Amino acid sequence: MLLPSLHEGDPGAEDVLTTRSDGDGDDFTEGQPLGEVQVDTVGPEVPAPAAGTIDLQAAEDEVVRRGGPIARLR
């Protein structure tokens, strides 16, 4: 799963993953928030695109390039 581009601007810009799910191996349902991303002054949630188990690839407060990996779904 890649960090979505949540607003217009430089496609190579970076955002901060401010919160994330509880941990690797957590089960989740489609649409359940996987984390929040700090975009300028707004922190929208990033929903799960499908149900399954998450393997986290970005830590809380980690700066992630838009389109970069934040989790793997299985």
C-alpha positions as CSV (number, residue, x, y, z in Angstrom):
1,M,0.0,0.0,0.0
2,L,1.4,3.4,-1.0
3,L,0.9,6.8,0.6
4,P,-1.7,8.5,-1.5
5,S,-1.4,12.0,-2.9
6,L,-4.0,13.7,-0.7
7,H,-3.8,17.2,-2.2
8,E,-2.5,18.9,-5.3
9,G,1.1,20.0,-5.5
10,D,4.5,18.5,-6.1
11,P,4.0,14.8,-6.6
12,G,7.4,14.1,-5.2
13,A,6.6,16.0,-1.9
14,E,6.8,14.3,1.5
15,D,4.2,14.0,4.2
16,V,4.4,12.7,7.8
17,L,2.6,9.5,8.9
18,T,1.5,10.8,12.3
19,T,-0.4,7.8,13.6
20,R,-0.8,4.2,12.4
21,S,-2.6,1.0,13.3
22,D,-1.6,-0.9,16.5
23,G,1.1,-3.0,14.9
24,D,2.3,-5.6,12.4
25,G,0.0,-8.6,12.0
26,D,-3.1,-6.7,13.0
27,D,-6.3,-7.7,11.3
28,F,-8.4,-4.9,9.8
29,T,-11.5,-4.4,7.8
30,E,-12.0,-2.6,4.5
31,G,-12.3,1.1,5.1
32,Q,-10.8,0.9,8.6
33,P,-8.3,3.7,9.1
34,L,-4.7,2.4,8.8
35,G,-3.2,5.7,10.0
36,E,-3.2,9.5,9.6
37,V,-1.0,11.6,7.4
38,Q,-0.1,15.2,8.2
39,V,-0.7,17.2,5.0
40,D,0.0,20.9,5.6
41,T,-2.3,21.6,8.6
42,V,-4.8,18.8,8.0
43,G,-4.4,15.2,9.2
44,P,-6.7,13.0,7.1
45,E,-7.0,9.2,7.7
46,V,-5.8,6.7,5.2
47,P,-8.5,3.9,4.9
48,A,-7.7,0.2,4.3
49,P,-8.6,-0.6,0.7
50,A,-9.6,-4.2,1.7
51,A,-9.9,-6.5,4.7
52,G,-6.8,-8.5,5.8
53,T,-3.7,-8.3,7.9
54,I,-1.3,-5.4,7.8
55,D,2.5,-5.5,7.6
56,L,3.6,-1.9,8.5
57,Q,6.4,-0.4,6.5
58,A,6.4,3.2,7.9
59,A,6.8,4.2,11.6
60,E,4.7,6.8,13.3
61,D,6.0,10.3,12.7
62,E,8.1,9.0,9.8
63,V,8.4,11.3,6.7
64,V,7.2,9.4,3.7
65,R,7.4,10.5,0.0
66,R,3.9,10.7,-1.6
67,G,3.4,7.4,-3.4
68,G,5.9,5.7,-1.0
69,P,5.1,2.5,0.9
70,I,3.4,2.7,4.2
71,A,2.1,-0.9,4.6
72,R,1.8,-4.2,2.8
73,L,-1.6,-6.0,2.8
74,R,-2.1,-9.7,3.0
